[in-house]
Amino acid sequence: MAFACLAPSLPLQAAMPWPASGLAQLVKTYGPAVVHIGVERPSVPVRRYSDRWLAPAPGTLPQQGGMDESSLGTGFIVSADGLILTNAHVVARGTQINVKLPDRREFKARLIGLDAVADVALLKIDASGLPTVRIGEPASVEPGDGVVAIGSPYGFGNSVTAGIVSAKGRLLPGAEYMQFLQTDVPINPGNSGGPLFNLRGEVIGINSRIYSRSGGYQGLSFAIPIDAAMRIKDQLLSTGTVTRGRIGVSVQEVGQALADTFRLPRPAGALVNYVEPRGAADRGGLKSGDVILAVQGREVVQAADALGFIADQAPGENIRLMVWRDRAEQVLEVKVEGFDTPRLRSDAADAPSAPSRLGFAVRPLSPAERQFLRVEGGLLVQRVNAAASRAGVQPGDLIIALNGQPIDSAEALVQELDVADGAAALLVQRGSTRIFVPICARAGMSRC
């Protein structure tokens, strides 16, 4: 096998404010603040990847006996007294979180809180005088800027990869409140939660997602902007949860055809396609068919801008919306409501019910979770066995109905299974979509 070496057309060092050692100096200076995270949690089956968006779960290593698993991720120290940022999906459902520093010291970490919406978690270890990263400004980043990632892909701690910023403001399925930085930095399971540095050695993002057909790196990596993560960190530190503003609308993009229909000067803004009855937007006079052009003076270019700008507002505040209605601009004032990100509890604390013949464990949603997901009921799937996994049921699925009957308790699920004639269809919500999953009601088999 032959290997080819491709020399860049422009020397990378010339673009960096570092001495001749270049990236090596960056890594030497800030690498000590990047930590390896190991998490013990109840086991789940190995995920089969398909051509889809994913927030890659850390690489998993089965423990003896198959009862538990340990998973691997990355984090970085943001304060000398032991505060660590990482991804929520790295530590969710963890029964024990272990942090290993590059100097080989190891600590048991305490979860301060996590925000599943933004995929950010805050940990604390009992230590002082720790090395820390420097926080940068993602707004100053431009496509083409060089970036560096440090992480633990597949458990190989403190691995360094480099690339460029490919794009800004990327919107990903199931992440309507976040606009990601897209890079071509090689990221793999285990890199999740690690820092993305600019060439000045400042953290500008948290490596969080990839687009992959295989589960591994294929040239598209996505990072949470660090300014958004730091705002979440402050809320988690003060209250243990994250509160966002909302006004009770859903929106969609405005393409050229819709812009022509509404006689907009150009395709921009957020087209309101649903207004929650008696919600904040309804009370403020917003209507379906309005196009939100600005929120508090901030221009709405993409539909997600509107939801993000509103989410940044404190509940109870009155905000000004510039909207396009009847071929003219109007200003509306709306009082922002709030919703809290649900706290994710451990499986041990949840004590989920497990209909054994189906092979998956479930629990009801809390009131806060129902409000956040905007559903009236349902059961959250927490663990699945191999048969349920083959049938297509995944941890994190929300069971809405079985054979057309709404499900809001484990008892109701069992009753519906009792009357089902062999095959049954589960309606589940997975991320922002709903799908039917065929299962066998007789003995937990993937096919009847």
Secondary structure as UniProt FT lines:
FT   HELIX           12..15
FT   TURN            20..22
FT   HELIX           23..30
FT   HELIX           31..33
FT   STRAND          34..42
FT   STRAND          52..54
FT   STRAND          60..62
FT   HELIX           64..66
FT   STRAND          68..79
FT   TURN            80..82
FT   STRAND          83..86
FT   HELIX           88..91
FT   TURN            92..93
FT   STRAND          96..100
FT   TURN            102..103
FT   STRAND          106..115
FT   TURN            116..119
FT   STRAND          120..124
FT   STRAND          134..135
FT   HELIX           138..140
FT   TURN            143..144
FT   STRAND          146..151
FT   HELIX           153..155
FT   TURN            157..158
FT   STRAND          159..170
FT   TURN            173..174
FT   TURN            176..177
FT   STRAND          180..183
FT   TURN            189..190
FT   TURN            192..193
FT   STRAND          195..198
FT   TURN            199..200
FT   STRAND          202..212
FT   STRAND          221..225
FT   HELIX           226..239
FT   STRAND          243..246
FT   STRAND          249..253
FT   HELIX           256..261
FT   TURN            262..263
FT   STRAND          270..275
FT   TURN            277..278
FT   HELIX           280..283
FT   TURN            284..285
FT   TURN            288..289
FT   STRAND          291..295
FT   TURN            296..297
FT   STRAND          298..299
FT   HELIX           303..311
FT   TURN            315..316
FT   STRAND          318..325
FT   TURN            326..327
FT   STRAND          328..335
FT   STRAND          337..340
FT   HELIX           347..350
FT   TURN            356..359
FT   STRAND          360..364
FT   HELIX           367..373
FT   STRAND          379..384
FT   HELIX           386..391
FT   TURN            395..396
FT   STRAND          398..402
FT   TURN            403..404
FT   STRAND          405..406
FT   HELIX           410..419
FT   STRAND          423..430
FT   TURN            431..432
FT   STRAND          433..440
FT   TURN            441..443
//
